[in-house]
Amino acid sequence: MSILKSLFAGEKRSSLENPSTSLLEWANNGNETHSGINVSKDSALRVSAVFACVRVIAETIGTLPLKVYERRTGGGRDEAPDHPLYDVLHTRPNEQMSSVTFFESVVGHVATWGNSFFEVERNNGGRVIGLWPLLPNETRVERKNGEKRLLWRDKPLPDRVEWIHVPGFGYDGVQGYSPIEYARQTIGYASALEEHGSRFFAKGARPSFFITTDKVLGDEAEGRIRHSVERAVSGMENAWRVGVLDESMGIETVGIPHDAAQWLESRKFTVEDIARFYRMQLHKISSLEKADFSNIEQQALEHITDTLRPYTVRFERVLNWELFPPAERGRFYAEFSLDGLLRGDSEARWKAYTAAWQLGTMSQDDIRDKENMNPLPDGKGKDYYVPLNFAPVGSTPAPAAPARAIKRGGFREIVAKVEVPPEGRELLERVELERRSLSRYSVTRAAIPIFRRAAEHWVNRETRALLREIRKAFRDGLELGELLKRIEAFYETFGGAIRREMVPVLEGYAETLTGHIRDETGRDPDPEVFTVPAMVEGYEESFENRYVSKSQAQLADIIADGANTSAEETQAALEARLEEWADTRAQKVANTEAVRAAGAFSKVIYAGVGVELVRWVNVGPDTCDLCAILGGVVVGVREFFLEPGDTVDPGPDSPTTPLRVKSPKGHPPLHTGCDCILVAETE
């Protein structure tokens, strides 16, 4: 049983004859604000934004598992479910509360009062068996003679009572600041707006007015008229009813209508202002007025790192210091598990699992455990796997097996060892070129669906966000120039959505092409010439700029045409373009970028393995007349096939229009729909 319960069991509680500070605050309904509304910790929670902020913080942390871990001697850690504190912190802090209820309470105290206090209950052997939260309105801490002491109901606690204090943000290191106290002017303003609206609608949603008359009325007549009019118009049930005034009477309105007072806008602002005090992302408290779902995952991460983590770390530091004996502090510790909140969407999560499994940092059972799945039977999921071509930095890789050396030597090495007539050798060379070309082409074709799925994610986000913005702009009567600025502002931050989807795809593609070229040439790339991350970063940045520029240009052209058409026609044209993007753009991006990335990466990788010449090869089923002209052309690995100003002319007999080149062409594609590839030119 809690010592405080028995210690103060017979104490006379606060009353009207002997009021405590909290009772006086309750009687006065808190401290008055400039708006005329009294704000207390209790009344503040009646403001929806405050209640939502406190609830999100308290409930989220309350549902996080708090586990005890033991550090390994050589690094790493293991969960320690047998430690005496494990059940207290993870399952049931006391005989009346679950861990969820307990941490909801104590975290809520910090979020409202700025401080959390709880008593530590130990058994006769000194082991912690319970934690009991103390009401912050009955508890305060002070520093006296250089030491902190706790006052419970304004009385110092005896030394035999063990207590823990978790302060919130504060300057003196003793007391935390109450967010509600510092936000009380904003909260009072929000309460005043709510009360004003309630009274406004209670009076029939009409502003205040005077009844005027040419006659002089006595007190009795004036009271009778006032009572009659108020009874006729007050209350929502009387709204829009018709009243009749006597002869020579009139009405003069003196109140400000809600739209003129910007009542709705003020209410929205108070929600945002209250959220600032709690560093709360607005979408977490259901305020979606300015929601931008293109970066919602990043906002969710910011909610964890900026809003929740300061609370979890405060509690972890205090609990680890106060509850673990000095001999255990370096070995055991408690920590909230944030893994569940950091999981993200399923696709991103499984991409991370795949990378971790391939690098040998996670086994199949490790992954299954993260997904709340049972281990594979017979220990089949416990093994860790790593790529065979990896080696520690600075080490010399083991020589390849002879059979592998022959394979990596390529078809030319085999031909060189066989007596073949010159005409037969030429045929075999063509067969070898065809084999290498088809192998590379198959990689490119296999990559197209992967590129498409990645593009679908950001294109869907892009079209949905732009559609909301465009409809809102036309609904509000926004000028076209202002709409264009909003679209430009949207694309300033949209690159992150493209980057998150595109980079993993490009990295996997680059690794695959590197392996193919390594097998084709029998050489390993020189890391001083290129690395996959640097190559991917450069390509993704170039693609992102191309994509955003084209998107803005297409929408800007439609908006420019809007100067000569109606607003309805302009909106319809913009929505039609977005609908077209949603239907076809992901596939177009995939078709083009799978070929473009293959060409760009191949040239860089070829340079990295020491290849000096590359050949343009037509491999698609429907090679066009333009690509056919470049088929078989050989250039240096650092040279261009075409320069700006060059013209590719298939001749007068071809139905294809000549193509004038605007930018250097160092690799395929030559045009949209081109599926040509590059291969190394061997002597």
N, C-alpha and C positions, 0 to 999 in steps of 0.2 A: 504493500500500500504506500502511496505517496506520503512522504514525511510532512509536507505542507498541509495535506488534508487533516492529519492528526494534530499537527501543531496549532492550527487555527480553527479547529472544529468548533470551539465554543466562542469564538470571537464575534462580537457584534458587528454586523456588516454596515455599510454606508446607509444612511437614511436621511429623511428630511431634517431631522434634528441634528444629525452629525454627518453632513454631506462630505463626500470625497471629491477629488478633482473631477473624476469621470462623471459623478452624479451631477455636479454643477454644470458640467458641459452638456449633459443630457437635458437638464432642466432649461438651460438657455438655448438648447438645440444648436450647439456649436458656436463658432465665432462668426460674427456678422461680416459680410463682404460688401464691396462698394455697390453691388447690385441690390443690396438690401436683404439678401437671402443669407440665413445662418447655415453654415456648413460644418458638420461634424463628420467623424469617421463613418458613422452609421448612415447619416443622411446622404453622404457622398456616394455610397453604394447604390442609392436609388437612381442615380444618373446612369443611364444604360452604358455609356462609353466607359465610365470608371468601372462599373461592375464587370463589363466584358474584358477589360484589360487585366484586372485582378484575377478573374476566373481563368482566363487563358494561361496566365503565368502559373497560378497555384495548381490548377488541375493538370496541366502538362507535366510539371515537375513532380507532382504527387504520383503520377502514373509511371514515372521513370523508375526502372529497377535500380536500387542502391545496393551494390554488391561489395563484399570484402574480398580483397585479392592478396596473394602472397607473392613477393618478388622472388624470381629465381636468381640463384647466385651468378650464373653466367649470362644473365639478361633474359627478359621476358617475364611473364607472370602466370599464375594459375589462380582460378577462383578457389576461395577457401570457405566452402559451406559448413565445415566443421568448427570454424572459429566461433567462440561464444557470442561475439557481436553480430554475427551474420543474421540470425533470426530476428534480433532486435531491430536492426536497420533495414533489412530486406522484407521482412514478413509482418511482424507485429511489435511495434515499439512499446506497447503496454497492454495490459489485460483488457482494455476497453476499445482500443483503436487498431485498425489495420495500418499498414505503412502508407497507404493512399490517403486515408483520413488524416493521419498525423502530419504528413508533409504538406498536404493541402492547407492545413491550419497554420503551420508555422511559416510556410512561404507566404501565405496570405497576410500574415501579421507584418512581415517585412514590406510587402507591397502596399500596405495601408498605413501602418503606424511607423514603419521605418526600422523596427526592431523586433526580434523574436527571442523569447525566453522559454526555456524548459528545464524542468528538474530532472536530475539523474538519480534513478533508484538502483541501489546495489543490494545484493544479498549479504549474508553474514561473512561470506568469504571474499567480499570486495568485488565480485563480478557484476557487471552492469546487467540488470534484468528488466529495466524499464526506462522510458523517457516520457515525461508528462509535460505537455505544453501549458504555459502560464498565460493568462490573458494580459495582453500588453497594456490595457487601460488600467490594470491594477498593479503594474510592475514598472519599475524604472531603475536605472543604474546610475551610479555617481562615483566619482573618484575622490577618495579621502585618504590623506596621508600616503599618497602615492599608490594606492591600491583601489581596484574597482570593488564596489560592494553593491549588492542588490537590495532594493527596497520593495517589499511586497505589501501592498496596502499601506504604504508610507512607513513601514516598520522594517528595520534591518533584519535580514535572515540570520539565524544562528549559524555558527561556523560548521555545524554538522550537516547542514543542508547543502548539497552539491547542486550547482546550477550551471547552465550554459547560456551564453548570450551571443546571438548572431546579429550584428548590426548591419543595416543597409548603408547606402552611400552617406558619408558624413565627413566632417573636417577634423574633429577633435579626437577621433579614435575611440571614443567612448559611446556616444549616442549616434544612431543613424537618423537621418532626416526623414520625416514623414512625407511621402509624395503628395498625399492629400492636403497636408497643411500648406505645402508650397504651391499647390495647384488650386487652392481654395477659391481664388478670384475667378479663375476660369470655370471651376465647377459651379460656383455661385451664379455666374453668368448663364451657364447651361441650364441650371435649375430655374432661373428667372425666365428664360425663354420658354421652358416647358410649362411653367405656371401661367405665363402670359397667354400661351396658346390655349391652355385648358379653360381659362376664364373667358377668353375671346369666343370660343365655341359654346361655352355655357351661356353666353349672352346672345346666342343665335348667329354667331359669326359676323357680327356687325360692329363697326367702330363706334366709339362714344358719340353722343349727339345731345344737343339742347333742343327743347321745345320753346318756340318763341310765340309771343302773342302781343297784340296791341293793348290788351286790357291789363289792369293791375289786379293780381291775384292775391288773396289772403293765404295764410299758412295752411289752412285746412284745404282750400281748393288746390293749392300747389301740391300738397301731399297726396290728395286723391288722384290727381292727374298722373303724377309720377308713378304711383302704385299701379294704376290702370295700364299705363304704357309698359312698364317693366313686366307685368304679368302677361301682356300680350306678345312681347317679342323675346323674352328670355327663354333659354333652353333650346336644344336642337329640335325638339318637337314643334316649336313655334316658328322655325326658320321658314322664311319666304311666305309667311301668312300675311294677309292684307289687313291693315289697320285703318281706322277712320279717325281723323282729327276734327275737333269742333271748328266752327267758323273762326276765321282770322288766325288760326294756329298754323305754325310751320316748323320745319326741322332744320337745324344747322349742325352739320357734322364737324367734330373737333378732333377725332382720333385720326391716326395715320393708318391707312390700309396696310395689310401684311405685306403685299408685294412691294409697296413703297418703302416699308421699313426693312426690306430684305430679310424677313424673318426666317425663311427656309435656308437661305445662304448662311445666315448667322448660326443656325443650328448645325449645319454641316461643318462649319469652321470650328465650332467648339469640340466636335468629335475629333477632328484632326489635331487640335491643340492639346486635348487631354492625352491623345496617343503619344504626343511628343514627350510628355513627362515620363511615360513608361517605355519609351523607345520601341513602341509597338507598331508593327507593319499594319496598315489600315485594312488589308484584306483579311487579317486574322480576327478582326472584330466586325466583319461583315459590312465594311464600308468600301463599296466597289465603285464609287463615283469616278475615281481616277485609276482604276485597276488597269494594268498593262500585262496581259497574260503571256507576252513573249518572253518575259524574264521572271516568271512566277517561281521557278525552281531556285533562282538566285535569291529572291526575296525570302523564300522559305529557309535557305541557309543563313541569311542575315538574321532571321528571327531566332535561330538557334545560337549563333555566335554573339549577337549584339544584345538580345533580350533575355534569353534563358540562361546562357552560360555564366554571366556574372552572378546569378542567384545560386546555381549549382556549385560553382567554385567556392563561394562564401561558405556554404554549408559544409562542403568537403573539407576545407582547411580547418574549420573550427572543430568538426567532429573527429577528424584524424588526430588533432592535437589533444583534445580533451578526453576522449574515450579510450584511446589505445595507451597502454602503459609505456613508459619511456623505453623499456627494453624491446618493445615490438614496433615502435614508430618507423624504423627504417626498413622493417620487413613486411608488416601488414599495413594496409590502408583501404579506405572505403572510397568508392567512386560511382557517380551516377552513370548509367549506360545510356549514351545518346545515339547508339547505333540505329535504333528503330527510327528516330527522327531524320537521320542522315541517309536513309536508304534511297530516297529519290524515286524516279519512275522505274518501272520494271526493265525497260530496255537499257537505260544507263547502268542500272545495277548489274545486269548480266554481262554487259561489256566489261565492267570492272572485275567481276568474278572470272571471266575468261582470261583477262590479262594476268590476274593474280595466279590462276591455275597454270598458265603457260610459263610464268616466271618461277614456279615452284614455291611461291609464298603461301598458297592455300591448297589443301587437298579437296577431293570431292566431298568428303565428310565435313570438312570445315565449311564449305559452301552450303551444304544441306543444313547444317546447324544454323547458319545465318538465316535460312529460309524456313526455319522451324520444321525441318524434315528429319526423319530418322536416318541414322547412318546406313550405308549399304551393308547387306548381310556378309558374313564371313570376313569382315575386315577389308573388303575390296575397295573401299573408298579412302583408306588411310594413307596410301602411297602419295608421294610428291614427285612431280615430273618436271624436267627442265629440258630445253632444246639441246640436242647433241652438239650443235655448232657453237655453243657458248663456252667461254673459258675465262678464268680469272684475269683481271687486268695485269699486264706485265708478264704473263706466262706464255710459253710457246706451245701452240696447239699440237697435239699428237699427229703424226703423219697419217694421211688417209690410207685406207686399205687399197691394195693394188686394183681390185675390181672397180672400186670407186674412181680411182685415177683414170682407168680406161674410159669409164663412162663420162667423166668430166672432161677428158681430152676431146670428146666430141666425135662426130661422124668423120670429120676430115682426117683425124689421126688414124682411124681404122682404114680409110681409103688409101692413105699414104703407104700402108704396110701391105697392100694387096696389089698384085700386078693387074692393072686395068688399062685397056686401050684409051688413047686420048678422047675419042668420041664418047666412050662409055664413062670416062671420068667426068666429062661435062654433064652428062645425064645425071650421074650420081650427085654432083654438086647442086643441080637444080632440085633433086629430090631432098637433099639436106636442107636447102633454103626453104623449100615448101614445108618440111617438117618443123623447122624452127618457127616459121611464120604462123602455121596453124596452131602451134602450141601457145604462142603469144596471143594470137587472136582468141583462143578459147579462154584465156585468162581475162581478157578484156570483156568478152561477152558475159562471162560469169559475174563480173563486177557490176554490170549494169543494174540488176535488181537491188543490189546492196546500196548503190548510189541513189536509186529511186526511193527506197524506204527512208533513207536519211533525209532526202529532199522533201518528202511528203510531210515530215514532222515540222520543218520550219516554214514550208509553204502554207500549210494549214494554219499555223499560228499567225503568219504574215497576213493572209487574206482575211481571217476572222478579225484581227485587230484593226486592219485598215477599213474593213466594212463598218465596224462600230464607229470609227472616227469619222468616216465620210457621212454616214447617216446622221450622226449627231451634229456635224457641221451644217448640213443642209436643213436639219430641223431647227437649229438655232439661227438660221439666216446668216451664216458666216460668209464673209467675202472670199472669193476664190483664191486671192493672194494669200489670205490667212490660212486657208485650207492647205495650200501648197507648203507653207511654212511648217504646219503641223505634220505633214507627211515627211518632210525633210528631218524634222526633229525625231520622228519615229525611227527612221532609218539610221540615225546617229547611234542609237543603242541596240539596234536589231542585229548587228554583226555578231554579238555574243551567241545568239540562238543558232546562227549558221555555223559558227565555229564549234560549238558543242557537238553538233551532229556530224560535221564534215571531217574534223581532225581524226577521230578514231577510224573512220572509213579509209581516209588517205594513208594513215599509218599502216593499216593492214595491207592495203594495196601496194604500198611501196616495199614492204617486207617481202611480199609474194614476188613482185617483179625482180627484186634483188636476188632472191633464190633462183629464179629462172635464168637470169643473166649469169649468175655464178656457175650454174650447170652448163650453160651454153658456151661460156668462154673458158671454163676451168680456172678462173682467177677470182680471188677475193678482193672486194673493194678496198681502196686506200682510204682510211678514215680521215686523212688530212685533206682529201679532195671533197668528200661529202659525208654527211651523216643523215640518217633518215629523219630525225626530228627537225633538223635545219631545213632539209629539202621540203618537208611537209609544211612547215611554217610559212616558207616563202610562197609556196603554191597556194595555200589556203588564203593567205592575205590577198594575193592577186585575184583569186576567184571571188572572194568576198567583195572586193572593189568593183569587179565587173558586174556581179549580180546586182549589187545595190544601185550602181549607176544606171543599168538598164531598167530596173524597176522604176526608179525615180523619173527617168526620161519618158517612159511610156505613160505614166500617170500625168506628168507635166504637160505632155502633148494634148491629152484629153482635156485637161483644165484650161490650157490655152485656147483650144477650140470652143470652150464654154463661153468665151466672150461673145460669140456670135450665135449662141443657142440659149434656150431657156434653162433654168436651174434643174427642172425635172429631167430634161434630156441629158444634161451633163452628169447628173447623179446616175441615171440609167446607164450611160456609157461607162462610167467608172465601175459600177457594180458588175456590168457585163465583162469588163476586163478582169476583174478579180475572180469572177466565176470561171472564166477561161483559164486563169492561172491555177485555180484549185483543181480543174479537170486534167490539164495537160502539162503544166510547167514542170512538175517533178520528173516526168518521163523525159522531157526535152533536156533537162539538166543532166539526167543520168546518161542519156545517149551521147551527149557532147563531152561531158567531163570524164567519163570512163576512157574515151579515146584520147582526149587532151592530156589527162594526167598520165596515161600510159606513155605517150610520146615524150612529155616533159621529163618524167622520171627516168625513162629509158636512156635519154641522152646524158643525163647527169650520172646515172649508174655506169653506163658504158665508159664515160670519162674516168670514173673512179676505178674501173678495173683495167684501164690502160688501152682501151679500144680507140683507134685513131679515125676510122671511117664508119659511117652508118648509111644504110640503104633504105629508101622509101619503098614499101611493099604494098601492093594491092591484094587484099585477101578476102574482101567481102563478096557476097554473091552477086551484088549489082554495082560493080565499079562504074562510076560515071566517067564521062569523057574527060573531065577536068583532072580527076585523080589519075586516070590512065596515063596522062602526059608525064606526071611525076613518078609513076611506077618504075622502079629500077634505078632512079637517079641516086648517085652516091656523093656525099659531101663529107667534109671533115666534121668530127664530133662537136666541134665548137663553132661550126659555120652554119649559115642559113641556106635553106633550099630556095627561098624566094626573098627578094628585098622589096621594100616599099616602092611602088610605082611599076613593078613588073606586072605583066599581063599573061594570064594563062589562057591561050586561045586554042580551042579544039578544032578550028578550021571551019571553012564554009559549009562542009557537008554535015556538020554536027548540029543538032537542034539546040544544043546547050549554048547559052550566052557566054562570051568570054568573061573571065573574072579578073578584075584589076585589084592587085594586092595593096592594102592600106598599111599593113604592119608586117614586120619580118616574120617569116614562117620557118621556124627551125625544126618543126615536127608536126605530125598530124594533130588535129584535123585541118584540112584545107578549107572546109566549109561545113555548115550544119548538115548532119547526116553522113559525113565521111567516116568510114571505119577502117582506114588504112593504119599500118603500124610501121615501126622502125625495127630493123635487125642489124646486127654487126656485120660489116663487110669484111670478109676474110680474103686474104691474098691467095 
